[in-house]
Amino acid sequence: MQTSRFQLGLIATLAVGLGFSLSSSEAIGYPAGAAVSSGANPVWSVGGFTDGAETVEIGTAPVGLDMIITDVHMTGSCQNCTIRASIQTPTSTLASYRWWQWSDGGGETSSVISPDPIAQSMVSGLRVPAGESVTLTISGHGMDYTFSGYYAQP
């Protein structure tokens, strides 16, 4: 049995057609992180300072949206002291931090030991449920603070 050119052309055309029909479509990439899907600008940030032991409101999660804190930055302003900072909602403590600075009191040759500022960037973040407020409670001396994050659907 002999194969004609017509049959070879038909088989080649069918193979090419089958190849195109089975080929994958264009790949579309989506971010691997949390999906931010609310409003034109769901990102928020707040900053300020305390002069001493104090509780300040960071913000309130809008009704229908959770407030996610993704970045925390705090710096103390005292010598020979320890400062505790706590991030809380009315129902729970989300995070607790300690900042300290110590000096050996040696005058001009004194050495000061202190940590870097509290700087935390979280992948998943701290979740404040919709409608709840979140506060920063400082005990001891004052601190400068900055918080940022985004709103997300619960």
C-alpha positions in Angstrom: 0.0 0.0 0.0 1.4 3.3 -1.1 0.8 6.6 0.7 0.0 9.5 -1.6 1.2 13.1 -1.2 -2.4 14.1 -0.5 -2.6 11.7 2.5 0.8 13.0 3.8 -0.3 16.6 3.5 -3.6 15.8 5.2 -1.8 14.0 8.1 0.7 16.9 8.5 -2.2 19.5 8.5 -4.1 17.5 11.1 -1.0 17.1 13.3 -0.3 20.9 13.2 -4.0 21.7 14.0 -4.0 19.2 16.9 -0.8 20.8 18.2 -2.3 24.3 18.2 -5.5 23.1 19.8 -3.6 21.4 22.7 -1.1 24.1 23.3 -1.5 26.1 26.5 -2.8 29.6 26.6 -0.8 32.6 27.8 0.3 32.3 31.5 -1.0 34.9 33.9 0.8 35.5 37.2 -0.9 36.6 40.4 0.8 37.9 43.5 1.6 35.2 46.0 0.8 37.4 49.1 -2.5 38.3 50.7 -5.2 39.5 48.3 -6.0 43.2 48.8 -9.4 43.7 47.2 -11.2 46.7 48.7 -11.5 50.2 47.5 -9.2 52.4 45.4 -6.5 52.7 48.2 -6.8 50.1 50.9 -3.4 50.9 52.4 -3.1 52.8 55.6 -0.4 54.2 57.9 -0.2 56.1 61.2 2.6 57.6 63.2 3.2 59.7 66.3 5.0 59.7 69.7 4.3 59.4 73.4 5.9 61.5 76.0 5.7 58.8 78.6 3.5 55.9 79.7 0.4 56.3 77.5 -2.2 54.5 75.5 -2.9 55.8 72.0 -5.4 54.6 69.4 -3.7 53.3 66.2 -7.0 53.0 64.3 -10.3 51.2 63.9 -11.1 48.6 61.3 -14.0 49.7 59.2 -17.2 47.8 59.3 -17.0 44.9 56.9 -13.2 45.0 56.6 -10.3 43.6 58.7 -7.4 45.9 59.4 -4.0 44.1 58.9 -0.9 45.6 60.5 2.1 44.6 58.3 4.8 47.0 59.5 5.8 48.2 63.0 8.6 50.6 63.7 9.3 52.1 67.2 12.2 53.9 68.8 12.6 54.8 72.5 14.0 58.0 73.9 15.5 57.5 77.3 18.7 56.5 79.0 19.1 53.6 81.5 15.6 52.5 80.9 13.3 49.8 79.6 10.2 50.5 77.6 7.4 48.0 77.0 5.0 48.4 74.1 1.9 46.4 73.6 -0.5 46.3 70.5 -4.0 45.4 71.7 -7.6 45.1 70.6 -10.4 45.1 73.2 -10.4 41.3 73.1 -6.7 40.3 72.8 -3.0 41.3 72.8 -1.7 41.1 69.2 2.0 41.8 70.0 4.3 42.8 72.8 7.8 44.5 72.5 10.6 45.6 74.8 13.1 48.3 74.0 15.9 49.2 76.4 19.0 51.4 76.6 21.7 51.2 79.2 24.8 53.3 80.0 27.6 52.3 82.3 27.7 55.9 83.7 31.4 56.4 82.9 31.1 60.1 81.9 33.0 61.0 78.7 34.2 57.4 78.4 30.8 56.0 79.0 29.5 53.3 76.7 25.9 53.1 75.8 24.3 49.8 75.0 21.0 49.9 73.2 19.3 47.8 70.6 18.3 48.9 67.1 14.8 50.4 66.8 12.0 47.9 66.9 11.4 47.3 63.1 9.2 44.5 62.0 7.8 43.7 58.6 5.5 40.8 58.6 4.3 38.7 55.8 0.9 37.7 57.2 0.5 40.7 59.6 -1.5 41.3 62.8 -5.3 41.0 62.1 -7.7 43.5 63.7 -11.3 42.2 63.2 -13.8 44.3 61.4 -15.3 47.1 63.6 -12.7 46.7 66.4 -10.1 49.3 67.4 -6.5 48.8 68.0 -4.3 50.6 70.6 -0.6 51.0 71.5 0.1 50.9 75.2 3.5 52.3 76.3 4.8 51.7 79.8 7.9 53.6 81.0 9.2 56.4 78.8 8.2 57.8 75.5 8.5 56.2 72.1 8.2 57.3 68.5 6.1 54.9 66.4 4.9 54.2 62.9 2.5 51.5 61.8 1.2 50.6 58.4 -0.9 47.9 56.7 -3.9 47.4 54.6 -7.7 46.6 54.8 -8.9 43.2 53.7 -12.2 41.5 53.4 -12.7 39.1 56.4 
